[in-house]
Amino acid sequence: MPKKVLVIGGCGFIGSHIVDGLLATGTAVRVLDRRPEAFREQLPGVEYIFGDFSDPFQLLESLEGVDAVMHCASTTVPSTSNVDPVSDISGNLISSVRLLKLLRQMNITKLVYLSSGGTVYGVPQTATLVEVTATNSSGVRRPVSTPSVQSTASRSSTPFEPFGMMRKSSRPRRFCSVVKAQ
């Protein structure tokens, strides 16, 4: 278990639940988010940095002294990303690639990247999806992800592998990609 985790987007709905779970395990937590949580006060023992994930200097400051990162932030949802793909790329893709680069440079070897099921698996063809549901016309189920992020991660000098630190919860979960650098 990491000693200190940065939760990017830790004041959002999913991120705040992750912060709760990490605190319950005794893990030190730092949060990088644009604004405080809307429905509760700041938690004691959590270090909050309020700023923009796309700001390289704030991101670098946020990464200092952490062992792992949980990336829960997104500036768009699928419908808005289709309306303004340039904003989606600049707000999400470029910042995430910058994060991967900084993780490699700082030798931070653990990353959890959260994504919606629609982002990972594409537009569903049925009302109910299970892990083996085919989502394209050829019947092939494959995650949809940005080639740049895949390429950056695969060329990294510190390859990533799965690691676990999530607790069981009665709250619904979204799809989550969990990776750890070796």
C-alpha positions as CSV (number, residue, x, y, z in Angstrom):
1,M,0.0,0.0,0.0
2,P,1.4,3.4,-0.9
3,K,2.3,5.8,1.9
4,K,0.9,8.9,0.2
5,V,-1.5,9.1,-2.7
6,L,-2.4,12.1,-4.9
7,V,-6.0,12.0,-6.0
8,I,-6.5,14.2,-9.0
9,G,-10.2,15.2,-9.0
10,G,-10.5,14.1,-5.4
11,C,-13.3,16.6,-4.7
12,G,-15.6,15.1,-7.3
13,F,-18.2,12.4,-6.7
14,I,-16.0,9.4,-7.4
15,G,-12.8,11.0,-6.2
16,S,-14.3,12.0,-2.9
17,H,-15.3,8.3,-2.3
18,I,-11.8,7.2,-3.2
19,V,-10.4,9.7,-0.7
20,D,-12.7,8.2,2.0
21,G,-11.5,4.7,1.2
22,L,-7.8,5.7,1.3
23,L,-8.2,7.5,4.6
24,A,-10.0,4.4,6.0
25,T,-6.8,2.4,5.2
26,G,-4.6,4.9,7.0
27,T,-3.1,6.2,3.7
28,A,-2.0,9.8,3.6
29,V,-3.9,11.7,0.9
30,R,-3.3,14.8,-1.2
31,V,-6.0,16.1,-3.4
32,L,-5.6,18.2,-6.6
33,D,-8.9,19.7,-7.7
34,R,-10.3,22.9,-9.2
35,R,-12.6,23.6,-6.2
36,P,-13.6,22.3,-2.8
37,E,-16.3,19.6,-2.5
38,A,-19.8,21.0,-2.8
39,F,-21.4,18.9,-0.1
40,R,-19.0,18.7,2.7
41,E,-16.2,20.5,4.4
42,Q,-12.5,19.7,3.8
43,L,-11.5,16.6,5.6
44,P,-9.0,16.8,8.4
45,G,-5.7,15.2,7.5
46,V,-6.1,15.6,3.8
47,E,-3.8,18.0,2.0
48,Y,-5.8,20.0,-0.6
49,I,-4.3,21.8,-3.6
50,F,-6.8,23.9,-5.5
51,G,-5.7,24.5,-9.0
52,D,-5.9,23.3,-12.6
53,F,-4.7,19.8,-13.6
54,S,-3.6,21.3,-16.9
55,D,-1.2,23.7,-15.2
56,P,2.2,21.9,-15.4
57,F,3.6,23.7,-12.4
58,Q,0.7,22.9,-10.1
59,L,0.8,19.3,-11.3
60,L,4.5,19.1,-10.6
61,E,4.0,20.6,-7.1
62,S,1.1,18.2,-6.4
63,L,3.3,15.2,-7.3
64,E,6.1,16.0,-4.9
65,G,6.4,13.4,-2.2
66,V,3.7,11.0,-3.3
67,D,4.0,7.3,-4.0
68,A,0.9,6.8,-6.2
69,V,-1.6,8.8,-8.2
70,M,-5.3,8.2,-8.7
71,H,-6.4,10.2,-11.8
72,C,-10.2,10.9,-11.5
73,A,-10.4,14.2,-13.3
74,S,-12.1,15.0,-16.6
75,T,-12.9,18.3,-18.1
76,T,-15.6,16.9,-20.3
77,V,-18.2,14.1,-20.6
78,P,-18.8,12.1,-23.8
79,S,-21.5,14.4,-25.2
80,T,-19.4,17.6,-24.7
81,S,-16.2,16.0,-26.0
82,N,-18.0,15.3,-29.3
83,V,-19.2,18.9,-29.5
84,D,-15.7,20.4,-28.8
85,P,-13.0,17.8,-29.4
86,V,-10.2,20.4,-29.4
87,S,-11.2,21.4,-25.8
88,D,-11.4,17.7,-24.8
89,I,-8.0,17.0,-26.2
90,S,-6.4,20.0,-24.6
91,G,-8.1,19.5,-21.3
92,N,-7.8,15.8,-20.9
93,L,-5.4,14.1,-23.3
94,I,-2.5,16.6,-23.2
95,S,-2.7,16.9,-19.4
96,S,-2.8,13.1,-19.0
97,V,0.1,12.6,-21.3
98,R,2.0,15.3,-19.3
99,L,1.1,13.4,-16.1
100,L,2.5,10.2,-17.6
101,K,5.7,12.0,-18.5
102,L,6.1,13.5,-15.0
103,L,5.4,10.2,-13.3
104,R,8.2,8.6,-15.4
105,Q,10.6,11.5,-14.6
106,M,9.8,11.5,-10.9
107,N,9.9,7.7,-10.6
108,I,6.4,7.5,-9.3
109,T,5.5,4.0,-10.2
110,K,1.8,3.6,-9.3
111,L,-1.1,5.1,-11.3
112,V,-4.8,4.4,-11.2
113,Y,-6.7,6.0,-14.2
114,L,-10.5,6.1,-14.0
115,S,-12.7,6.3,-17.0
116,S,-16.4,5.9,-17.8
117,G,-17.6,2.7,-19.4
118,G,-18.6,4.6,-22.5
119,T,-15.1,6.0,-22.9
120,V,-13.5,2.6,-22.5
121,Y,-16.0,0.4,-24.4
122,G,-17.6,2.8,-26.9
123,V,-21.3,3.2,-27.6
124,P,-23.3,0.2,-26.3
125,Q,-25.4,-1.8,-28.7
126,T,-27.6,-3.3,-25.9
127,A,-29.2,-1.8,-22.7
128,T,-27.2,-4.1,-20.4
129,L,-23.5,-4.5,-20.7
130,V,-21.4,-7.2,-19.1
131,E,-17.6,-7.6,-19.4
132,V,-17.9,-9.9,-22.5
133,T,-20.5,-7.7,-24.4
134,A,-19.3,-7.1,-27.9
135,T,-19.6,-3.4,-28.7
136,N,-18.9,-3.1,-32.4
137,S,-20.3,-4.5,-35.6
138,S,-17.6,-7.1,-36.0
139,G,-18.3,-8.5,-32.5
140,V,-14.9,-7.6,-31.1
141,R,-14.9,-6.1,-27.6
142,R,-11.9,-3.8,-27.2
143,P,-11.3,-0.7,-25.1
144,V,-11.4,2.6,-26.9
145,S,-8.5,4.7,-25.9
146,T,-6.3,7.4,-27.3
147,P,-3.4,6.1,-29.3
148,S,-1.1,8.8,-27.9
149,V,-1.7,7.7,-24.3
150,Q,-1.1,4.1,-25.2
151,S,2.0,4.9,-27.1
152,T,3.4,7.1,-24.3
153,A,2.7,4.5,-21.6
154,S,4.2,1.7,-23.8
155,R,7.4,3.6,-24.5
156,S,7.8,4.6,-20.9
157,S,11.1,3.5,-19.3
158,T,9.0,2.3,-16.3
159,P,6.4,-0.1,-17.6
160,F,3.1,-0.2,-15.8
161,E,1.4,-3.3,-14.3
162,P,-1.8,-3.8,-12.2
163,F,-1.8,-3.0,-8.5
164,G,-4.7,-3.0,-6.0
165,M,-5.7,-0.6,-3.3
166,M,-9.5,-0.2,-3.6
167,R,-11.8,-1.3,-0.8
168,K,-15.1,-3.0,-1.3
169,S,-18.0,-0.5,-1.2
170,S,-21.7,-0.6,-1.3
171,R,-21.6,2.4,-3.7
172,P,-21.7,1.8,-7.4
173,R,-18.4,1.7,-9.2
174,R,-17.3,2.9,-12.6
175,F,-14.8,1.1,-14.8
176,C,-11.3,1.6,-13.6
177,S,-7.9,0.9,-15.1
178,V,-5.3,0.2,-12.5
179,V,-1.6,0.3,-13.4
180,K,1.7,0.2,-11.5
181,A,5.1,0.8,-12.9
182,Q,7.8,-1.8,-12.3
